[in-house]
């Protein structure tokens, strides 16, 4: 029972910080209760799939799909933009995590078994990643560095620009890259993971910035 409680605490913490990062980046109102509720459900699914059944790859896919559904159905973000939010949030958070995995592994504080959770290595990684994400979110919020091209109407008709289509395409390889982390962990090519995420994030930020500067409105009556 204690293992489940500890796992849930850290899982909810991670999910909450990921939602927080997404909302700050795209200047969306923060709903703490709903974020905790979504984090709790994500944690329950994760515990059963990752810990009980040891199916890390399936857990990653399910978590990604559930987060997309929460953005879309719970937080009422338009279907198309919910996909963009999910992809960018996962890529940003995984970039932070892979950076810490690389550092912790170099100093001998991380092993491949940590991918299955419930050991000190995974908890240290989660704490460092969550704290970093919270600090970044606070900075973005205070400096108002985010983007505001996400439409307010969840069901409104939209006209997608080329930049938005590119933003959507950028999130397509997210799950595959996340899954590859555990397979490349002991490989000399592991450094490519944060490098790839860095490139994808740069593209996300550049396209979002240029899109924001365009000043176009998308909801149609």
Order of alpha helices (4+ residues) and beta strands (2+ residues): alpha-alpha-alpha-alpha-alpha-alpha-alpha-alpha
